[in-house]
Amino acid sequence: MALAAWLASPALAVDTPPPVISDVVWRIVHVIQYLGGLFAMVTLTYAGILWMTAGHDPMNKDKAKGMIEMAIIGTVLLIIGPYLAMWIFEGFLPQSPG
């Protein structure tokens, strides 16, 4: 419910001028980053529990290790991905005058 209220904030109200498309895109990117971070936190917690309860089973330890690595890589991509894409496409998109 809070997400819907945030997306319907005054920047998107009917009596204000239409938002710039980049503002809407950045709002969507931030929601995706939030959900991805939440998923990464749950994955890291599960992988940590799996690692701690693995005992001497190397298969479970390797599985947990792989999950931790992928969660960290995914988190890094979530953080730098939008900015990297903006930097790459900055030269391809038309610039607004002013």
C-alpha atoms as one frame of an Amber mdcrd trajectory, in Angstrom:
protein
   0.000   0.000   0.000   2.856   2.378   0.801   4.365   1.679  -2.606   1.177
   2.786  -4.341   1.079   5.945  -2.242   4.709   6.678  -3.069   4.147   6.196
  -6.795   1.086   8.482  -6.577   2.972  11.251  -4.808   2.421  14.929  -5.685
   4.901  14.713  -8.562   2.359  12.503 -10.335  -0.809  14.358  -9.246  -3.423
  15.397 -11.798  -3.261  19.152 -11.157   0.512  19.379 -11.652   2.319  19.426
 -14.976   3.119  16.023 -16.420   6.281  14.507 -14.979   9.412  14.195 -16.997
   9.793  10.638 -18.241  13.171  10.327 -16.539  11.529  10.976 -13.151   9.077
   8.140 -13.710  11.846   5.832 -14.912  13.981   6.634 -11.868  11.032   5.893
  -9.566  10.613   2.500 -11.216  14.365   1.858 -10.975  14.315   2.661  -7.261
  11.401   0.277  -6.674  13.268  -2.471  -8.545  16.411  -1.740  -6.520  14.432
  -1.919  -3.287  12.830  -5.247  -4.203  16.140  -6.630  -5.459  17.864  -5.599
  -2.243  15.139  -7.267  -0.227  15.541 -10.457  -2.277  19.332 -10.330  -1.851
  18.970  -9.950   1.916  16.655 -12.957   2.120  18.992 -14.976  -0.124  22.048
 -14.061   1.940  20.232 -15.004   5.140  19.136 -18.356   3.720  22.621 -19.069
   2.338  24.200 -18.194   5.685  21.874 -20.554   7.528  22.546 -23.245   4.918
  26.300 -22.773   5.362  26.095 -22.865   9.167  23.992 -26.034   9.174  26.019
 -27.801   6.466  28.370 -29.390   8.967  30.881 -31.480   7.020  28.750 -31.775
   3.863  30.781 -30.114   1.088  27.812 -30.033  -1.326  25.739 -27.803   0.955
  28.742 -25.582   1.672  29.421 -25.161  -2.052  25.738 -24.451  -2.707  25.683
 -21.800   0.035  28.940 -20.299  -1.200  27.549 -20.016  -4.736  24.352 -18.396
  -3.446  26.335 -15.844  -1.446  28.533 -15.009  -4.435  25.548 -14.561  -6.742
  23.662 -12.441  -4.198  26.651 -10.124  -3.808  27.168  -9.855  -7.575  23.460
  -9.172  -8.048  23.492  -6.484  -5.377  26.462  -4.754  -6.995  24.705  -4.859
 -10.374  21.527  -3.472  -8.809  23.467  -0.542  -7.441  25.680   0.344 -10.410
  23.492  -0.912 -13.280  21.218   2.118 -13.706  24.118   4.547 -13.484  26.192
   2.499 -15.910  23.297   2.406 -18.374  22.798   6.145 -17.988  26.501   6.733
 -18.673  26.469   4.475 -21.760  23.274   5.871 -23.289  24.009   9.493 -22.430
  25.676   9.980 -25.818  22.828   8.263 -27.723  19.803  10.018 -26.244  18.861
  13.514 -27.413  19.752  16.201 -24.920  17.105  18.688 -23.894  17.949  22.295
 -24.730  18.796  24.545 -21.880
